[in-house]
Amino acid sequence: MPETKKDIIDRLQQDILRLQGFAPPSGDEGNRIGLGPVEEAFPNGIFPVGAIHEFLSFDMVAGAACGGFISGLLRALMPDGGACLWIGRQQTVFPPALKAFGIAPDRVIFVNLPLEKDVLWVMEEALKCEGFAAVIAEVREVSIVQSRRLQLAVENSKVTGFLLRNDPRKLSSNTCTARWQITPVPSELEEGLPGVGRPRWQVALLKVRNGNPGCWTLEWSDDHFIDLAAPTENGLQMLKAV
C-alpha cells in the first residue's frame, strides 16, 4: 500500500527526532531513566540521550543541588560499568558523595582547567569519544556557535552532554535540547530518626525542543527518583531508574 502524505510526514518527524536524540517509543520501559512525569514532557515520553542539556544555577546552593540531581541521572546513564568526564575550572564535587547516588567514584574522571574556553574545548573533544556515557562541563557562558559544535559532536557519538551554567550573565539562545533549573527543596526527616533527610529538588524544565515545559518536585531514595506529587498506598510514587 503506497504511503499517504500523513505517513510520510510522520516518518520524517520521527527521523528528525531520532537525529536530535529523542528515541522512538519501543513499547517497553527499557529505554526510560526513571524521571516519571518529567520524562513525559519530552517527545515520545523518553529522556533524550545523545543530546546536550543545559542546567542553570544562580548561586552556590542551587549549583550543589544541580550537581546532586545530575548524579541521579548518571546513575541511570552508567548502569553497566560506563564512565563519565566532569570538567570545570575547579572541582566542586566531593567524589565519595557520589556513592549516595549509586555511583562508584572511580567511574567519574574529574578534569580541572584554568580557562573556561579550555573547559568547552575539552568537552567538545570528549563528546566525540563513544566510550563515555556522559560528559559534564561547568561553565558560565556558552554561545550559540559553541553549543552548535557540542551538538554536532553528540550527533555522531551519541554521548549525552550536560552544561552546568553557574551564575550566567545572560540567557541567550543556543542549540541545547533542553534548559533546566534545579533548586533545593527542604527535606523531611523520618519520624524518630536524627540527621539529614533525603535530597529533594524542584525540577523546572524551562525549555525543551518539541516538548512541554513544566515543574515538578522529586526526591532521591534508595537509588530512585520519587515523584512527591504522585500518591500511592504509602503516600509516594517510586520511579524506578534502572
Phi and psi restraints in degrees (value plus and minus 20) as a CYANA .aco file:
   2 PRO   PHI     -85.5   -45.5
   2 PRO   PSI     129.1   169.1
   3 GLU   PHI     -91.2   -51.2
   3 GLU   PSI     119.4   159.4
   4 THR   PHI    -103.1   -63.1
   4 THR   PSI     149.0   189.0
   5 LYS   PHI     -80.0   -40.0
   5 LYS   PSI     -58.7   -18.7
   6 LYS   PHI     -85.0   -45.0
   6 LYS   PSI     -60.7   -20.7
   7 ASP   PHI     -81.7   -41.7
   7 ASP   PSI     -61.5   -21.5
   8 ILE   PHI     -85.4   -45.4
   8 ILE   PSI     -63.5   -23.5
   9 ILE   PHI     -84.2   -44.2
   9 ILE   PSI     -63.6   -23.6
  10 ASP   PHI     -82.0   -42.0
  10 ASP   PSI     -61.8   -21.8
  11 ARG   PHI     -85.6   -45.6
  11 ARG   PSI     -61.7   -21.7
  12 LEU   PHI     -85.4   -45.4
  12 LEU   PSI     -57.9   -17.9
  13 GLN   PHI     -83.5   -43.5
  13 GLN   PSI     -61.9   -21.9
  14 GLN   PHI     -86.7   -46.7
  14 GLN   PSI     -56.8   -16.8
  15 ASP   PHI     -84.0   -44.0
  15 ASP   PSI     -61.4   -21.4
  16 ILE   PHI     -85.6   -45.6
  16 ILE   PSI     -63.8   -23.8
  17 LEU   PHI     -81.8   -41.8
  17 LEU   PSI     -59.4   -19.4
  18 ARG   PHI     -84.2   -44.2
  18 ARG   PSI     -60.5   -20.5
  19 LEU   PHI     -85.9   -45.9
  19 LEU   PSI     -48.4    -8.4
  20 GLN   PHI    -105.6   -65.6
  20 GLN   PSI     -20.0    20.0
  21 GLY   PHI      81.9   121.9
  21 GLY   PSI     -18.3    21.7
  22 PHE   PHI    -114.3   -74.3
  22 PHE   PSI      90.7   130.7
  23 ALA   PHI     -90.6   -50.6
  23 ALA   PSI     125.1   165.1
  24 PRO   PHI     -91.7   -51.7
  24 PRO   PSI     132.5   172.5
  25 PRO   PHI     -82.3   -42.3
  25 PRO   PSI     119.6   159.6
  26 SER   PHI    -134.6   -94.6
  26 SER   PSI     -23.0    17.0
  27 GLY   PHI      66.5   106.5
  27 GLY   PSI     -18.5    21.5
  28 ASP   PHI    -158.1  -118.1
  28 ASP   PSI    -198.9  -158.9
  29 GLU   PHI    -119.4   -79.4
  29 GLU   PSI     -11.5    28.5
  30 GLY   PHI     -85.2   -45.2
  30 GLY   PSI     -47.3    -7.3
  31 ASN   PHI    -126.0   -86.0
  31 ASN   PSI       0.6    40.6
  32 ARG   PHI    -118.9   -78.9
  32 ARG   PSI     134.0   174.0
  33 ILE   PHI    -131.8   -91.8
  33 ILE   PSI     -12.3    27.7
  34 GLY   PHI      70.3   110.3
  34 GLY   PSI       9.3    49.3
  35 LEU   PHI    -116.9   -76.9
  35 LEU   PSI     -17.4    22.6
  36 GLY   PHI      35.4    75.4
  36 GLY   PSI    -145.0  -105.0
  37 PRO   PHI     -83.1   -43.1
  37 PRO   PSI     -45.6    -5.6
  38 VAL   PHI     -84.9   -44.9
  38 VAL   PSI     -62.7   -22.7
  39 GLU   PHI     -84.8   -44.8
  39 GLU   PSI     -51.7   -11.7
  40 GLU   PHI     -86.4   -46.4
  40 GLU   PSI     -36.6     3.4
  41 ALA   PHI     -93.7   -53.7
  41 ALA   PSI     -36.6     3.4
  42 PHE   PHI    -108.0   -68.0
  42 PHE   PSI     136.2   176.2
  43 PRO   PHI     -74.2   -34.2
  43 PRO   PSI     117.0   157.0
  44 ASN   PHI      46.9    86.9
  44 ASN   PSI     -15.3    24.7
  45 GLY   PHI      49.0    89.0
  45 GLY   PSI       8.7    48.7
  46 ILE   PHI    -152.1  -112.1
  46 ILE   PSI     110.7   150.7
  47 PHE   PHI     -79.5   -39.5
  47 PHE   PSI     107.0   147.0
  48 PRO   PHI     -97.9   -57.9
  48 PRO   PSI      96.5   136.5
  49 VAL   PHI    -115.2   -75.2
  49 VAL   PSI     148.2   188.2
  50 GLY   PHI      43.4    83.4
  50 GLY   PSI      15.3    55.3
  51 ALA   PHI    -164.7  -124.7
  51 ALA   PSI     149.8   189.8
  52 ILE   PHI    -124.7   -84.7
  52 ILE   PSI     106.8   146.8
  53 HIS   PHI    -131.4   -91.4
  53 HIS   PSI     114.4   154.4
  54 GLU   PHI    -126.8   -86.8
  54 GLU   PSI     109.0   149.0
  55 PHE   PHI    -138.1   -98.1
  55 PHE   PSI     111.8   151.8
  56 LEU   PHI    -125.1   -85.1
  56 LEU   PSI     114.1   154.1
  57 SER   PHI    -157.2  -117.2
  57 SER   PSI     111.1   151.1
  58 PHE   PHI    -130.6   -90.6
  58 PHE   PSI     -17.3    22.7
  59 ASP   PHI    -177.4  -137.4
  59 ASP   PSI     153.3   193.3
  60 MET   PHI     -86.1   -46.1
  60 MET   PSI     -54.6   -14.6
  61 VAL   PHI     -84.7   -44.7
  61 VAL   PSI     -66.9   -26.9
  62 ALA   PHI     -85.5   -45.5
  62 ALA   PSI     -54.2   -14.2
  63 GLY   PHI     -83.5   -43.5
  63 GLY   PSI     -61.1   -21.1
  64 ALA   PHI     -85.8   -45.8
  64 ALA   PSI     -61.2   -21.2
  65 ALA   PHI     -82.8   -42.8
  65 ALA   PSI     -59.0   -19.0
  66 CYS   PHI     -83.6   -43.6
  66 CYS   PSI     -62.3   -22.3
  67 GLY   PHI     -81.9   -41.9
  67 GLY   PSI     -58.2   -18.2
  68 GLY   PHI     -86.1   -46.1
  68 GLY   PSI     -63.8   -23.8
  69 PHE   PHI     -82.6   -42.6
  69 PHE   PSI     -62.9   -22.9
  70 ILE   PHI     -85.0   -45.0
  70 ILE   PSI     -53.6   -13.6
  71 SER   PHI     -81.4   -41.4
  71 SER   PSI     -56.4   -16.4
  72 GLY   PHI     -84.6   -44.6
  72 GLY   PSI     -57.6   -17.6
  73 LEU   PHI     -85.8   -45.8
  73 LEU   PSI     -58.7   -18.7
  74 LEU   PHI     -82.9   -42.9
  74 LEU   PSI     -52.4   -12.4
  75 ARG   PHI     -75.1   -35.1
  75 ARG   PSI     -56.7   -16.7
  76 ALA   PHI    -104.9   -64.9
  76 ALA   PSI     -48.8    -8.8
  77 LEU   PHI    -103.1   -63.1
  77 LEU   PSI     -36.5     3.5
  78 MET   PHI    -143.3  -103.3
  78 MET   PSI      37.8    77.8
  79 PRO   PHI     -98.8   -58.8
  79 PRO   PSI     -41.5    -1.5
  80 ASP   PHI    -140.8  -100.8
  80 ASP   PSI      26.5    66.5
  81 GLY   PHI      59.8    99.8
  81 GLY   PSI      -1.2    38.8
  82 GLY   PHI     -93.0   -53.0
  82 GLY   PSI     155.2   195.2
  83 ALA   PHI    -154.4  -114.4
  83 ALA   PSI     139.6   179.6
  84 CYS   PHI    -157.6  -117.6
  84 CYS   PSI     141.2   181.2
  85 LEU   PHI    -133.3   -93.3
  85 LEU   PSI     111.0   151.0
  86 TRP   PHI    -140.3  -100.3
  86 TRP   PSI      93.9   133.9
  87 ILE   PHI    -135.3   -95.3
  87 ILE   PSI     120.4   160.4
  88 GLY   PHI    -187.0  -147.0
  88 GLY   PSI     158.5   198.5
  89 ARG   PHI    -103.3   -63.3
  89 ARG   PSI     -42.6    -2.6
  90 GLN   PHI    -173.1  -133.1
  90 GLN   PSI     132.4   172.4
  91 GLN   PHI     -98.4   -58.4
  91 GLN   PSI     102.2   142.2
  92 THR   PHI    -128.6   -88.6
  92 THR   PSI     -22.9    17.1
  93 VAL   PHI    -129.1   -89.1
  93 VAL   PSI     113.6   153.6
  94 PHE   PHI    -108.9   -68.9
  94 PHE   PSI      85.3   125.3
  95 PRO   PHI     -70.4   -30.4
  95 PRO   PSI     -64.2   -24.2
  96 PRO   PHI     -79.3   -39.3
  96 PRO   PSI     -43.2    -3.2
  97 ALA   PHI     -87.1   -47.1
  97 ALA   PSI     -38.7     1.3
  98 LEU   PHI     -84.0   -44.0
  98 LEU   PSI     -42.8    -2.8
  99 LYS   PHI     -81.5   -41.5
  99 LYS   PSI     -48.1    -8.1
 100 ALA   PHI     -84.6   -44.6
 100 ALA   PSI     -38.9     1.1
 101 PHE   PHI    -129.0   -89.0
 101 PHE   PSI      -3.4    36.6
 102 GLY   PHI      55.4    95.4
 102 GLY   PSI       3.9    43.9
 103 ILE   PHI    -136.0   -96.0
 103 ILE   PSI     107.5   147.5
 104 ALA   PHI     -91.4   -51.4
 104 ALA   PSI     107.0   147.0
 105 PRO   PHI     -76.0   -36.0
 105 PRO   PSI     -50.3   -10.3
 106 ASP   PHI     -95.8   -55.8
 106 ASP   PSI     -21.6    18.4
 107 ARG   PHI    -111.1   -71.1
 107 ARG   PSI     -24.1    15.9
 108 VAL   PHI    -134.5   -94.5
 108 VAL   PSI     101.4   141.4
 109 ILE   PHI    -118.0   -78.0
 109 ILE   PSI     101.8   141.8
 110 PHE   PHI    -119.9   -79.9
 110 PHE   PSI     112.4   152.4
 111 VAL   PHI    -147.4  -107.4
 111 VAL   PSI     103.1   143.1
 112 ASN   PHI    -132.7   -92.7
 112 ASN   PSI     109.0   149.0
 113 LEU   PHI    -149.3  -109.3
 113 LEU   PSI     130.3   170.3
 114 PRO   PHI     -94.6   -54.6
 114 PRO   PSI     -48.8    -8.8
 115 LEU   PHI    -137.0   -97.0
 115 LEU   PSI     121.6   161.6
 116 GLU   PHI     -84.8   -44.8
 116 GLU   PSI     -54.8   -14.8
 117 LYS   PHI     -83.8   -43.8
 117 LYS   PSI     -51.1   -11.1
 118 ASP   PHI     -90.5   -50.5
 118 ASP   PSI     -55.0   -15.0
 119 VAL   PHI     -79.9   -39.9
 119 VAL   PSI     -66.3   -26.3
 120 LEU   PHI     -87.7   -47.7
 120 LEU   PSI     -56.0   -16.0
 121 TRP   PHI     -85.9   -45.9
 121 TRP   PSI     -65.6   -25.6
 122 VAL   PHI     -83.6   -43.6
 122 VAL   PSI     -58.9   -18.9
 123 MET   PHI     -80.8   -40.8
 123 MET   PSI     -65.1   -25.1
 124 GLU   PHI     -80.3   -40.3
 124 GLU   PSI     -64.7   -24.7
 125 GLU   PHI     -86.7   -46.7
 125 GLU   PSI     -59.0   -19.0
 126 ALA   PHI     -87.7   -47.7
 126 ALA   PSI     -55.1   -15.1
 127 LEU   PHI     -85.7   -45.7
 127 LEU   PSI     -37.5     2.5
 128 LYS   PHI    -100.8   -60.8
 128 LYS   PSI     -31.0     9.0
 129 CYS   PHI    -111.3   -71.3
 129 CYS   PSI      93.7   133.7
 130 GLU   PHI     -88.8   -48.8
 130 GLU   PSI     -31.3     8.7
 131 GLY   PHI     -95.5   -55.5
 131 GLY   PSI     -33.8     6.2
 132 PHE   PHI    -110.0   -70.0
 132 PHE   PSI     121.1   161.1
 133 ALA   PHI     -98.7   -58.7
 133 ALA   PSI     -53.2   -13.2
 134 ALA   PHI    -178.7  -138.7
 134 ALA   PSI     135.1   175.1
 135 VAL   PHI    -149.7  -109.7
 135 VAL   PSI     109.2   149.2
 136 ILE   PHI    -139.3   -99.3
 136 ILE   PSI     115.4   155.4
 137 ALA   PHI    -153.9  -113.9
 137 ALA   PSI     112.2   152.2
 138 GLU   PHI    -118.6   -78.6
 138 GLU   PSI      94.0   134.0
 139 VAL   PHI    -157.5  -117.5
 139 VAL   PSI     148.9   188.9
 140 ARG   PHI    -118.9   -78.9
 140 ARG   PSI     -66.6   -26.6
 141 GLU   PHI    -145.3  -105.3
 141 GLU   PSI     132.4   172.4
 142 VAL   PHI    -168.9  -128.9
 142 VAL   PSI     111.4   151.4
 143 SER   PHI    -108.8   -68.8
 143 SER   PSI     147.8   187.8
 144 ILE   PHI     -85.8   -45.8
 144 ILE   PSI     -52.4   -12.4
 145 VAL   PHI     -88.2   -48.2
 145 VAL   PSI     -64.4   -24.4
 146 GLN   PHI     -83.1   -43.1
 146 GLN   PSI     -62.4   -22.4
 147 SER   PHI     -86.2   -46.2
 147 SER   PSI     -53.2   -13.2
 148 ARG   PHI     -86.9   -46.9
 148 ARG   PSI     -59.7   -19.7
 149 ARG   PHI     -82.1   -42.1
 149 ARG   PSI     -60.1   -20.1
 150 LEU   PHI     -85.8   -45.8
 150 LEU   PSI     -61.1   -21.1
 151 GLN   PHI     -84.9   -44.9
 151 GLN   PSI     -59.5   -19.5
 152 LEU   PHI     -83.1   -43.1
 152 LEU   PSI     -55.7   -15.7
 153 ALA   PHI     -85.2   -45.2
 153 ALA   PSI     -63.8   -23.8
 154 VAL   PHI     -95.8   -55.8
 154 VAL   PSI     -43.6    -3.6
 155 GLU   PHI     -84.4   -44.4
 155 GLU   PSI     -47.4    -7.4
 156 ASN   PHI    -109.3   -69.3
 156 ASN   PSI     -62.2   -22.2
 157 SER   PHI    -109.9   -69.9
 157 SER   PSI     -43.2    -3.2
 158 LYS   PHI      46.9    86.9
 158 LYS   PSI       1.0    41.0
 159 VAL   PHI    -103.2   -63.2
 159 VAL   PSI     122.7   162.7
 160 THR   PHI    -108.9   -68.9
 160 THR   PSI     112.6   152.6
 161 GLY   PHI    -135.0   -95.0
 161 GLY   PSI     120.2   160.2
 162 PHE   PHI    -142.6  -102.6
 162 PHE   PSI     102.8   142.8
 163 LEU   PHI    -122.5   -82.5
 163 LEU   PSI      93.0   133.0
 164 LEU   PHI    -117.0   -77.0
 164 LEU   PSI      83.7   123.7
 165 ARG   PHI    -114.3   -74.3
 165 ARG   PSI      84.5   124.5
 166 ASN   PHI    -110.5   -70.5
 166 ASN   PSI      98.7   138.7
 167 ASP   PHI      32.4    72.4
 167 ASP   PSI      37.0    77.0
 168 PRO   PHI     -87.4   -47.4
 168 PRO   PSI     125.3   165.3
 169 ARG   PHI     -99.2   -59.2
 169 ARG   PSI     -53.0   -13.0
 170 LYS   PHI    -168.2  -128.2
 170 LYS   PSI     132.4   172.4
 171 LEU   PHI    -130.5   -90.5
 171 LEU   PSI      61.4   101.4
 172 SER   PHI    -107.8   -67.8
 172 SER   PSI     148.2   188.2
 173 SER   PHI     -89.5   -49.5
 173 SER   PSI     127.2   167.2
 174 ASN   PHI    -171.9  -131.9
 174 ASN   PSI    -198.4  -158.4
 175 THR   PHI    -117.4   -77.4
 175 THR   PSI      -8.9    31.1
 176 CYS   PHI     -81.0   -41.0
 176 CYS   PSI     123.6   163.6
 177 THR   PHI     -86.5   -46.5
 177 THR   PSI     -57.2   -17.2
 178 ALA   PHI    -165.1  -125.1
 178 ALA   PSI     129.0   169.0
 179 ARG   PHI    -138.8   -98.8
 179 ARG   PSI     102.5   142.5
 180 TRP   PHI    -134.9   -94.9
 180 TRP   PSI     135.3   175.3
 181 GLN   PHI    -156.8  -116.8
 181 GLN   PSI     100.3   140.3
 182 ILE   PHI    -130.4   -90.4
 182 ILE   PSI     106.4   146.4
 183 THR   PHI    -147.5  -107.5
 183 THR   PSI     126.8   166.8
 184 PRO   PHI     -93.5   -53.5
 184 PRO   PSI     128.6   168.6
 185 VAL   PHI    -141.7  -101.7
 185 VAL   PSI     117.2   157.2
 186 PRO   PHI     -75.4   -35.4
 186 PRO   PSI     113.1   153.1
 187 SER   PHI    -105.0   -65.0
 187 SER   PSI     148.9   188.9
 188 GLU   PHI    -142.8  -102.8
 188 GLU   PSI     113.3   153.3
 189 LEU   PHI     -98.7   -58.7
 189 LEU   PSI     125.0   165.0
 190 GLU   PHI     -89.3   -49.3
 190 GLU   PSI     124.8   164.8
 191 GLU   PHI     -76.7   -36.7
 191 GLU   PSI     106.4   146.4
 192 GLY   PHI      63.9   103.9
 192 GLY   PSI     -21.1    18.9
 193 LEU   PHI    -130.6   -90.6
 193 LEU   PSI     116.1   156.1
 194 PRO   PHI    -104.7   -64.7
 194 PRO   PSI     158.3   198.3
 195 GLY   PHI      81.4   121.4
 195 GLY   PSI    -171.2  -131.2
 196 VAL   PHI    -131.2   -91.2
 196 VAL   PSI     119.8   159.8
 197 GLY   PHI     -96.5   -56.5
 197 GLY   PSI    -199.8  -159.8
 198 ARG   PHI     -90.7   -50.7
 198 ARG   PSI     129.4   169.4
 199 PRO   PHI     -81.9   -41.9
 199 PRO   PSI     117.4   157.4
 200 ARG   PHI    -151.9  -111.9
 200 ARG   PSI     126.6   166.6
 201 TRP   PHI    -157.9  -117.9
 201 TRP   PSI     127.8   167.8
 202 GLN   PHI    -112.6   -72.6
 202 GLN   PSI      97.6   137.6
 203 VAL   PHI    -125.6   -85.6
 203 VAL   PSI      90.5   130.5
 204 ALA   PHI    -129.0   -89.0
 204 ALA   PSI     100.7   140.7
 205 LEU   PHI    -116.3   -76.3
 205 LEU   PSI      76.9   116.9
 206 LEU   PHI     -95.7   -55.7
 206 LEU   PSI     -54.5   -14.5
 207 LYS   PHI    -171.5  -131.5
 207 LYS   PSI     114.8   154.8
 208 VAL   PHI    -165.5  -125.5
 208 VAL   PSI     108.8   148.8
 209 ARG   PHI     -84.7   -44.7
 209 ARG   PSI     101.7   141.7
 210 ASN   PHI      43.9    83.9
 210 ASN   PSI      -0.9    39.1
 211 GLY   PHI    -143.7  -103.7
 211 GLY   PSI    -180.5  -140.5
 212 ASN   PHI    -146.4  -106.4
 212 ASN   PSI      84.9   124.9
 213 PRO   PHI     -79.7   -39.7
 213 PRO   PSI     136.4   176.4
 214 GLY   PHI    -195.2  -155.2
 214 GLY   PSI    -195.9  -155.9
 215 CYS   PHI    -160.6  -120.6
 215 CYS   PSI     115.7   155.7
 216 TRP   PHI    -160.8  -120.8
 216 TRP   PSI     142.1   182.1
 217 THR   PHI    -136.9   -96.9
 217 THR   PSI     100.9   140.9
 218 LEU   PHI    -141.5  -101.5
 218 LEU   PSI     133.9   173.9
 219 GLU   PHI    -148.5  -108.5
 219 GLU   PSI     129.5   169.5
 220 TRP   PHI    -124.1   -84.1
 220 TRP   PSI     105.2   145.2
 221 SER   PHI    -171.6  -131.6
 221 SER   PSI     105.5   145.5
 222 ASP   PHI      33.4    73.4
 222 ASP   PSI      29.2    69.2
 223 ASP   PHI      44.2    84.2
 223 ASP   PSI       7.5    47.5
 224 HIS   PHI    -159.5  -119.5
 224 HIS   PSI     132.5   172.5
 225 PHE   PHI    -104.6   -64.6
 225 PHE   PSI     123.5   163.5
 226 ILE   PHI    -144.4  -104.4
 226 ILE   PSI     108.9   148.9
 227 ASP   PHI    -106.8   -66.8
 227 ASP   PSI      91.5   131.5
 228 LEU   PHI     -94.5   -54.5
 228 LEU   PSI     -29.5    10.5
 229 ALA   PHI    -116.5   -76.5
 229 ALA   PSI     -15.7    24.3
 230 ALA   PHI    -137.7   -97.7
 230 ALA   PSI      71.5   111.5
 231 PRO   PHI     -92.3   -52.3
 231 PRO   PSI     126.1   166.1
 232 THR   PHI    -149.5  -109.5
 232 THR   PSI    -178.8  -138.8
 233 GLU   PHI     -80.9   -40.9
 233 GLU   PSI     -56.2   -16.2
 234 ASN   PHI    -120.4   -80.4
 234 ASN   PSI      -8.0    32.0
 235 GLY   PHI      71.7   111.7
 235 GLY   PSI     -22.6    17.4
 236 LEU   PHI    -156.7  -116.7
 236 LEU   PSI     130.9   170.9
 237 GLN   PHI    -128.9   -88.9
 237 GLN   PSI      95.1   135.1
 238 MET   PHI    -107.2   -67.2
 238 MET   PSI     113.8   153.8
 239 LEU   PHI    -132.6   -92.6
 239 LEU   PSI      76.1   116.1
 240 LYS   PHI     -88.7   -48.7
 240 LYS   PSI     108.8   148.8
 241 ALA   PHI    -102.6   -62.6
 241 ALA   PSI     -77.9   -37.9
